[in-house]
């Protein structure tokens, strides 16, 4: 069972609910989000009824939820959650395209990238200052220097920045550099200590699906973040690992409607890492938007042939602009905007 408290709930009102749970022999998990506080019952919930809590001061609703992922489930919050990113809404009627290079390389490269992202009509920018790589001998990112370059470039065009956090020890650095959206990559989807730490802050978090993760495991990973109080979670489908070797990963388009059914949180798609080739990105992007995705995470480089990382999957500025036009037509057809 979860008990959803009113926005203006007081500590005393929360204490009353917690005491009632403990009197029934259960523990309580208190998740304080920006918009609401959710109290989860831990233990044998068969003793509880919704009527035990709904009359209490400060309680908005109480409900039994069978699924293990309680806060992120559609059962706990029927309406779609819209995430606010510096005044830009993700999860509502407007579809957001987050574009930019795979990795931060030079200031000139980032300045040009920000310019092209803005000119294409994208409202958020992506870029990796810290890069997880399969080989320890390949480029690992510019680190803190890369964050500085990224922020300088994006600020000129008022673009909120999205970048990946790999190490919990760098979280304070990310906050000091005012990273707008923290990305948790596929290899860290079940790094539970990292999830707990981003759960204690109020920054939006993009949670990428693990390359072999089930839908349930993905949702439970998000529950770690939500249980800490951060409900600003954006799921990202980036392709899963199968027996196929022709392309990099299999984009699980089926996951989009499934996630729409299971969670109230928005879901975006990374077509670049799914296909692994630039020529696939347009088709995968169109399929994702048609299937109901709330946005895309697309790689674009000013000159892909010179990219230091994932050159094969990066779009040119001209290809990004063309793609935006096509996606705008699909968005209109399904009653949304780009």
C-alpha positions as CSV (number, residue, x, y, z in Angstrom):
1,X,0.0,0.0,0.0
2,X,1.1,3.6,-0.6
3,X,-0.4,6.7,1.0
4,X,-0.1,9.8,-1.1
5,X,0.0,13.0,1.0
6,X,-1.3,16.5,0.0
7,X,1.1,19.1,-1.4
8,X,0.9,21.2,1.8
9,X,1.3,18.2,4.2
10,X,3.0,18.9,7.5
11,X,5.6,16.8,9.3
12,X,3.1,16.1,12.1
13,X,0.5,14.8,9.6
14,X,3.2,12.5,8.1
15,X,4.1,11.3,11.7
16,X,0.5,10.3,12.3
17,X,0.4,8.1,9.2
18,X,3.8,6.5,10.0
19,X,2.6,5.8,13.6
20,X,-0.5,4.1,12.3
21,X,1.6,1.9,10.1
22,X,3.9,1.0,12.9
23,X,1.0,0.3,15.2
24,X,-0.1,-2.3,12.6
25,X,3.3,-3.9,12.7
26,X,4.7,-2.4,9.5
27,X,7.5,-0.1,8.6
28,X,7.2,3.0,6.5
29,X,9.3,4.4,3.6
30,X,8.9,8.2,3.2
31,X,9.6,9.5,-0.3
32,X,9.5,13.3,-0.4
33,X,9.2,14.5,-4.0
34,X,9.0,18.1,-5.2
35,X,5.2,17.9,-5.8
36,X,4.1,15.3,-3.3
37,X,5.2,13.0,-0.5
38,X,4.5,9.3,-0.8
39,X,4.6,6.9,2.2
40,X,5.0,3.2,1.3
41,X,4.0,0.5,3.7
42,X,6.7,-2.2,4.2
43,X,5.5,-5.5,5.6
44,X,2.3,-7.6,5.6
45,X,-0.1,-5.2,3.9
46,X,-3.1,-7.6,4.3
47,X,-3.8,-5.9,7.6
48,X,-4.3,-2.6,6.0
49,X,-7.3,-1.0,4.4
50,X,-7.5,2.2,2.4
51,X,-10.2,3.5,4.9
52,X,-7.6,3.4,7.7
53,X,-5.8,6.3,6.1
54,X,-8.0,8.4,3.8
55,X,-9.8,10.2,6.7
56,X,-6.5,11.3,8.2
57,X,-5.4,15.0,7.9
58,X,-3.0,15.6,5.0
59,X,-3.8,12.3,3.2
60,X,-4.8,12.7,-0.5
61,X,-5.3,9.0,-1.2
62,X,-4.4,5.5,-0.2
63,X,-4.2,2.5,-2.4
64,X,-3.1,-1.1,-2.6
65,X,-0.5,-1.7,-5.3
66,X,0.3,-5.3,-6.1
67,X,3.4,-4.5,-8.2
68,X,6.8,-4.1,-6.5
69,X,7.4,-0.8,-8.3
70,X,4.9,1.3,-6.4
71,X,5.8,5.0,-6.8
72,X,6.6,4.8,-10.5
73,X,3.6,2.6,-11.4
74,X,0.6,3.9,-13.3
75,X,-1.6,2.6,-10.4
76,X,-0.1,5.2,-8.1
77,X,-0.6,8.1,-10.4
78,X,-3.1,7.8,-13.3
79,X,-2.2,11.0,-15.1
80,X,0.9,11.3,-17.2
81,X,3.7,13.0,-15.3
82,X,5.3,16.0,-17.1
83,X,9.0,16.7,-16.2
84,X,10.0,20.4,-16.1
85,X,13.5,21.0,-17.4
86,X,14.3,24.7,-17.1
87,X,10.8,25.6,-18.3
88,X,10.8,23.0,-21.1
89,X,8.2,20.3,-20.5
90,X,8.9,16.6,-21.3
91,X,6.1,14.1,-21.2
92,X,3.3,16.4,-22.2
93,X,1.8,17.1,-25.7
94,X,5.1,18.4,-27.0
95,X,7.7,15.9,-28.1
96,X,11.3,16.9,-27.1
97,X,14.3,16.1,-29.3
98,X,17.6,16.1,-27.3
99,X,20.5,16.3,-29.8
100,X,24.2,16.7,-29.7
101,X,27.5,14.9,-30.0
102,X,28.4,11.6,-28.3
103,X,31.3,13.1,-26.5
104,X,32.6,16.6,-25.6
105,X,35.9,17.0,-27.6
106,X,36.8,20.7,-28.1
107,X,35.3,24.0,-27.3
108,X,34.9,24.8,-31.0
109,X,33.2,21.4,-31.6
110,X,30.8,22.1,-28.8
111,X,30.1,25.7,-29.9
112,X,29.2,24.5,-33.4
113,X,27.2,21.6,-32.0
114,X,25.1,24.0,-29.9
115,X,24.5,26.2,-32.8
116,X,23.3,23.4,-35.1
117,X,21.1,21.9,-32.4
118,X,19.4,25.2,-31.8
119,X,19.0,25.9,-35.6
120,X,17.4,22.5,-36.1
121,X,14.7,23.4,-33.5
122,X,15.8,21.1,-30.7
123,X,15.3,22.5,-27.2
124,X,17.8,20.4,-25.2
125,X,21.4,19.3,-25.9
126,X,23.2,16.1,-25.1
127,X,27.0,15.5,-24.8
128,X,29.2,13.1,-22.8
129,X,31.9,14.6,-20.6
130,X,32.5,11.2,-19.0
131,X,32.4,8.2,-21.4
132,X,32.0,4.5,-20.5
133,X,33.9,2.6,-23.1
134,X,34.3,-1.2,-23.7
135,X,38.0,-0.8,-24.2
136,X,40.2,0.9,-21.5
137,X,42.4,2.2,-24.3
138,X,39.8,4.3,-26.1
139,X,38.8,7.9,-25.4
140,X,37.1,8.2,-22.0
141,X,35.9,11.8,-22.2
142,X,37.2,15.2,-21.1
143,X,35.8,14.9,-17.6
144,X,35.3,18.1,-15.6
145,X,36.9,20.2,-18.3
146,X,34.3,18.8,-20.7
147,X,31.5,19.9,-18.4
148,X,32.9,23.4,-18.5
149,X,33.1,23.4,-22.3
150,X,29.6,21.9,-22.6
151,X,28.0,24.5,-20.3
152,X,29.7,27.4,-22.1
153,X,28.5,26.2,-25.5
154,X,24.9,25.4,-24.5
155,X,24.4,28.6,-22.5
156,X,24.9,30.8,-25.6
157,X,21.7,29.3,-27.0
158,X,19.9,28.7,-23.7
159,X,19.9,25.0,-24.1
160,X,19.6,22.8,-21.0
161,X,22.3,20.1,-20.9
162,X,22.0,16.3,-20.6
163,X,25.1,14.4,-19.7
164,X,26.0,11.0,-18.1
165,X,27.0,10.4,-14.5
166,X,29.1,7.3,-14.1
167,X,30.6,7.7,-10.6
168,X,28.7,8.7,-7.4
169,X,31.8,10.6,-6.3
170,X,31.2,13.1,-9.2
171,X,27.6,14.0,-8.2
172,X,28.5,17.1,-6.3
173,X,30.6,18.2,-9.3
174,X,27.6,17.8,-11.5
175,X,25.5,19.9,-9.2
176,X,28.2,22.6,-9.0
177,X,28.2,22.7,-12.8
178,X,24.3,22.9,-12.7
179,X,23.8,19.9,-15.1
180,X,20.1,20.2,-16.0
181,X,19.5,16.5,-16.6
182,X,21.6,13.6,-15.3
183,X,21.8,10.5,-17.5
184,X,22.3,7.1,-16.0
185,X,23.7,4.9,-18.7
186,X,22.8,1.4,-19.6
187,X,25.8,-0.1,-17.8
188,X,24.7,1.6,-14.6
189,X,21.0,0.9,-14.7
190,X,21.4,-1.5,-11.7
191,X,24.2,0.4,-9.9
192,X,21.9,0.7,-6.9
193,X,24.2,3.0,-4.9
194,X,24.3,5.4,-7.8
195,X,20.5,5.3,-8.1
196,X,20.1,6.0,-4.4
197,X,22.3,9.0,-4.6
198,X,20.5,10.6,-7.6
199,X,17.3,9.8,-5.7
200,X,18.2,12.3,-3.0
201,X,18.4,15.3,-5.4
202,X,15.7,17.0,-7.4
203,X,17.4,17.0,-10.8
204,X,15.6,15.2,-13.7
205,X,17.2,11.8,-14.3
206,X,17.2,9.9,-17.6
207,X,17.4,6.2,-16.8
208,X,18.6,4.2,-19.8
209,X,17.5,0.5,-20.1
210,X,20.2,-2.1,-19.4
211,X,21.2,-3.9,-22.6
212,X,19.7,-7.2,-21.2
213,X,17.2,-5.8,-18.7
214,X,13.6,-6.8,-18.6
215,X,10.8,-4.2,-18.3
216,X,10.3,-5.1,-14.7
217,X,14.0,-4.7,-13.8
218,X,14.0,-1.3,-15.5
219,X,11.0,-0.2,-13.5
220,X,12.5,-1.5,-10.3
221,X,15.7,0.5,-11.0
222,X,13.6,3.6,-11.3
223,X,11.8,2.8,-8.1
224,X,15.2,3.1,-6.3
225,X,15.4,6.7,-7.5
226,X,11.8,7.5,-6.7
227,X,12.0,5.9,-3.2
228,X,14.7,8.5,-2.4
229,X,12.3,11.3,-3.1
230,X,13.3,12.2,-6.7
231,X,10.2,11.6,-8.9
232,X,11.7,13.4,-11.9
233,X,12.5,10.3,-13.9
234,X,12.6,9.8,-17.6
235,X,12.9,6.3,-19.0
236,X,15.1,5.8,-22.2
237,X,14.8,2.8,-24.4
238,X,18.2,2.4,-26.2
239,X,18.0,-1.1,-27.7
240,X,18.5,-4.5,-26.2
241,X,21.1,-7.2,-26.8
242,X,19.9,-10.2,-28.8
243,X,21.5,-12.8,-31.1
244,X,21.4,-10.4,-34.1
245,X,24.8,-8.9,-35.2
246,X,23.8,-6.9,-38.3
247,X,23.1,-3.8,-36.2
248,X,24.3,-2.6,-32.8
249,X,21.2,-3.3,-30.7
250,X,17.5,-4.2,-31.3
251,X,15.3,-1.2,-30.7
252,X,12.4,-2.5,-28.6
253,X,9.6,-0.4,-30.0
254,X,7.2,-2.7,-28.1
255,X,8.6,-1.3,-24.9
256,X,7.1,2.1,-25.6
257,X,3.3,1.2,-25.3
258,X,4.1,-1.3,-22.5
259,X,5.8,1.5,-20.4
260,X,3.0,3.8,-21.2
261,X,0.7,1.3,-19.6
262,X,2.9,0.4,-16.6
263,X,4.2,3.9,-15.6
264,X,3.0,7.5,-15.5
265,X,6.6,8.7,-16.2
266,X,7.7,9.8,-19.7
267,X,9.7,7.6,-22.0
268,X,12.2,8.6,-24.7
269,X,14.2,6.6,-27.2
270,X,17.8,6.6,-28.3
271,X,17.8,5.6,-31.9
272,X,21.5,6.3,-32.4
273,X,22.7,3.6,-30.0
274,X,20.0,1.2,-31.1
275,X,21.0,1.1,-34.8
276,X,24.6,2.1,-34.4
277,X,24.6,3.5,-38.0
278,X,23.5,7.0,-39.0
279,X,21.5,5.7,-41.9
280,X,19.2,3.8,-39.5
281,X,18.5,6.8,-37.2
282,X,15.7,8.4,-39.2
283,X,13.6,5.3,-39.6
284,X,14.0,4.3,-35.9
285,X,13.2,7.8,-34.8
286,X,10.0,7.8,-36.9
287,X,8.9,4.5,-35.5
288,X,9.6,5.7,-31.9
289,X,7.5,8.8,-32.3
290,X,4.7,7.0,-34.0
291,X,4.6,4.4,-31.2
292,X,4.1,7.2,-28.6
293,X,7.6,8.1,-27.3
294,X,7.8,11.5,-25.6
295,X,11.1,12.4,-27.1
296,X,14.4,11.2,-28.6
297,X,18.1,11.3,-27.7
298,X,19.9,11.8,-31.0
299,X,23.6,12.0,-31.8
300,X,24.7,14.8,-34.1
301,X,28.2,16.0,-34.8
302,X,29.4,19.0,-36.8
303,X,31.6,16.7,-38.8
304,X,30.9,13.0,-38.0
305,X,33.9,11.7,-39.9
306,X,36.1,13.5,-37.3
307,X,34.2,12.4,-34.2
308,X,36.3,10.9,-31.4
309,X,33.5,8.5,-30.4
310,X,30.7,6.6,-32.2
311,X,31.3,8.4,-35.5
312,X,29.3,5.9,-37.5
313,X,26.0,6.7,-35.8
314,X,26.2,10.5,-35.6
315,X,24.0,12.6,-37.9
316,X,25.3,15.6,-39.8
317,X,23.7,19.0,-38.9
318,X,21.8,18.9,-42.2
319,X,20.5,15.4,-41.5
320,X,19.2,16.5,-38.1
321,X,17.4,19.4,-39.5
322,X,15.8,17.2,-42.2
323,X,14.8,14.7,-39.5
324,X,13.1,17.3,-37.4
325,X,10.9,18.3,-40.4
326,X,9.8,14.7,-40.9
327,X,9.2,14.1,-37.2
328,X,7.1,17.3,-37.0
329,X,4.7,15.7,-39.6
330,X,4.3,12.5,-37.6
331,X,3.8,14.4,-34.4
332,X,1.0,16.4,-36.0
333,X,-0.6,13.2,-37.3
334,X,-0.8,11.7,-33.8
335,X,-2.1,14.9,-32.1
336,X,1.2,16.1,-30.7
337,X,3.7,18.9,-31.5
338,X,7.5,19.0,-32.0
